[in-house]
Every structure is written in structure tokens, then in C-alpha cells.
Amino acid sequence: MLSEAPGLPRLWLMDDLKARPNGESRLRRLDAALLLRNGIAHGDSAKVRIAQEAGAQPTLASYRRHRSALNGLTVDMAAVVAHHLEKLTGDEPW
């Protein structure tokens, strides 16, 4: 999972996103979609196979499901960041 990639700093944002309804599922779908895209773009059939096993297919229906997960993540990210900023500043940021 992207949030657990070696060499990347652990971010509070990922823990908070995972704690939201459907958070872990959305992050897994995003990871699968990114892996599929990279596998196709770089001709890496192993990545494509792993992404397909994770549920990402090079089809319009699969794209729509993964787009829906990404849209949900953007709403969750806005809420998580707003909450964090409110804790830091005492004011609602938006």
C-alpha cells in the first residue's frame, strides 16, 4: 500500500484516512489503479497481473469504480485536513 511504502515518512494523514468509513478500501483501490497504470505505461506485465488480482482491470467499469474511490478519498482528505488544521489553529479552515 502506498501509505506503507519503504523509505516514505509515516504520515498522520494516512492513519486518519484509514479510520474513515471505507478508507482502507478506497486506499487499496487507489493503489491497485496506480499499479495497473504504471504496469501498462512501463510494459511491466507482473505489475499488471498484481493489479488485476487486486481488482483493477483495464476496463471502463473498473475505471469508474476506481474513480469513485478516488473521489471519495478527496472528500475524506479535505475533512481530515480541515479537522487537523482546526485543531492547530482553533478556526475552521473552510
Contacts in CASP RR format, 6 or more apart in sequence:
PFRMAT RR
TARGET T0000
AUTHOR 0000-0000-0000
METHOD contacts of the structure
MODEL  1
MLSEAPGLPRLWLMDDLKARPNGESRLRRLDAALLLRNGIAHGDSAKVRI
AQEAGAQPTLASYRRHRSALNGLTVDMAAVVAHHLEKLTGDEPW
1 27 0 8 1.000
1 28 0 8 1.000
1 31 0 8 1.000
2 27 0 8 1.000
2 30 0 8 1.000
2 31 0 8 1.000
2 34 0 8 1.000
3 10 0 8 1.000
3 11 0 8 1.000
3 14 0 8 1.000
3 17 0 8 1.000
3 18 0 8 1.000
3 27 0 8 1.000
12 84 0 8 1.000
13 77 0 8 1.000
13 80 0 8 1.000
13 81 0 8 1.000
13 84 0 8 1.000
14 27 0 8 1.000
16 80 0 8 1.000
16 83 0 8 1.000
16 84 0 8 1.000
17 23 0 8 1.000
17 26 0 8 1.000
17 27 0 8 1.000
17 73 0 8 1.000
17 76 0 8 1.000
17 77 0 8 1.000
17 80 0 8 1.000
18 24 0 8 1.000
18 27 0 8 1.000
20 76 0 8 1.000
20 79 0 8 1.000
20 80 0 8 1.000
22 69 0 8 1.000
22 72 0 8 1.000
23 73 0 8 1.000
23 76 0 8 1.000
25 69 0 8 1.000
26 69 0 8 1.000
26 70 0 8 1.000
26 72 0 8 1.000
26 73 0 8 1.000
26 76 0 8 1.000
27 73 0 8 1.000
28 54 0 8 1.000
29 55 0 8 1.000
29 56 0 8 1.000
29 65 0 8 1.000
29 66 0 8 1.000
29 69 0 8 1.000
29 70 0 8 1.000
30 66 0 8 1.000
30 69 0 8 1.000
30 70 0 8 1.000
30 73 0 8 1.000
31 54 0 8 1.000
32 51 0 8 1.000
32 54 0 8 1.000
32 55 0 8 1.000
32 56 0 8 1.000
32 66 0 8 1.000
33 51 0 8 1.000
33 56 0 8 1.000
33 63 0 8 1.000
33 66 0 8 1.000
33 69 0 8 1.000
33 70 0 8 1.000
35 47 0 8 1.000
35 50 0 8 1.000
35 51 0 8 1.000
35 54 0 8 1.000
35 56 0 8 1.000
36 47 0 8 1.000
36 48 0 8 1.000
36 51 0 8 1.000
36 52 0 8 1.000
36 56 0 8 1.000
36 57 0 8 1.000
36 58 0 8 1.000
38 44 0 8 1.000
38 47 0 8 1.000
39 45 0 8 1.000
39 47 0 8 1.000
39 48 0 8 1.000
39 51 0 8 1.000
40 48 0 8 1.000
40 58 0 8 1.000
48 58 0 8 1.000
55 62 0 8 1.000
56 62 0 8 1.000
56 66 0 8 1.000
78 94 0 8 1.000
81 93 0 8 1.000
82 92 0 8 1.000
82 93 0 8 1.000
82 94 0 8 1.000
85 93 0 8 1.000
86 92 0 8 1.000
86 93 0 8 1.000
END
